[in-house]
Amino acid sequence: MDERKKDIKKLEDEKRSASEGLVQLEESLGEMLLERLRRDGASTRWEHFTEYLRLLSELADSEEYIKRIEADVRRLKVVEAVIEGNEKLLVAYSKKLGEQHTTLGGEILAEPDLIAYSQSYQVELEAVLSKIQELETKLDGLVDKKGEKSSIFSRIGKNVQGVALRSSLGKNQEQIRKLCEATGENFTLAHNPTGNEKLNALAAEVEELRSQKIVLADELTALKEERGKINETFDKEGNPARHIKALEKRITQLHDEVHALYAKAGKETADAAFADQLDVLETSLNDDETALLDKIALAREKVQTIETRIASLKAAIAIDEEKEAIARHYKSIEEQRRRIAESERAIADLETSIVEAEQRIAELSKLL
């Protein structure tokens, strides 16, 4: 291989490295300048600065959006866990409160001082108790008396009656429980004062548990409303994970656009500075930016020098290739001329043969 081609390959590698370094310097200049203008609150219509502010704003909004979604996801998990726990606790409160209402109701119905309050419940209670007593009497009647014998059919009949009576008895006993629970639930210590310390203490416990249940229910309602709002937001915006992924992809694109803008702004600034047209940017360069500009000038000069050397080597190679082509053409011409000469000699020989043949024909014709 031509040594010059090896040199060109090396120079092209150097040029690529030098060009990358130049782009980095121009990007650094663009970043330094745009950030200073932003930090100083500069007022300029320079299109790159306007675009820079727009990109930064979109970046900040996207990053904040991701933080908000992540916070909502974390909050939703916490809210759902608290809701689940509070719902279980509310069920336990309701069960315990029902039991305390029943106990309190039984005490109230047994308290003579509260007969005015419990009178309506007493009437219903007496009717149920009377029904229970009647059922128990009937059940007792189904039991064989001592020494009494009954047929198998009679015993079967009594068992069937007993099942029905016990079922009815259970329903009435449950009715008493519900009556006691309703009595205790509707009882308010503040409106029905009593001197019974046990009853007062029990009523106070019921009121405390009732208050706790109300607070818990209100908290549960608020948490469900918050969960609903978060889920409503997710329904509008789509799956949180996919939304975050899309935003992260956009953030990556924005960072790429910002770096491309740095390089473009830096190159334009350097071009304007070298052409003494910085007034286009409506700003001047500070010492750090000027120092960076000097490095860009050297980097550009280095790239230009390498390009010149590459162009020179390529031109030399091209000249040699053209010379070689000319030499090949001359050689082809000589070859063609040689062939022409040979062809001309062959033609002359053929012409001579033709003349000789014609002479023989003439001589032979005389013999006819």
BELQUI-V326770 format. One record per pair of residues at least 6 apart in sequence whose C-alpha atoms are under 7 Angstrom apart, sorted by the first residue. I is the first residue (numbers start at 1). J is the second residue. Records with the same first field share a line. If there is no record, write none. Layout:
I=J  J
This chain:
4=313
8=310  313
11=306  310
15=303  306
18=299  303
19=303
22=296  299  300
23=263
25=296
26=263  266  267  296
27=259  262  263  266
28=262
29=266  289  292
30=262  263  265  266
31=262
34=49
44=282
46=281
48=265
52=258
55=254  258
59=251  254
62=247  251
66=244
69=240
72=230
76=227
79=223  227
83=220  223
86=220
90=213  216
93=213
97=206  209
98=181
100=206
101=181  184  185
102=177  180  181  184
104=184  202  203
105=180  181  183  184
106=180
107=199
108=114
109=118  122
113=194
125=176
128=172
132=169  172
135=165  169
139=162  165
142=158
189=203
234=240
270=293
272=278
278=284
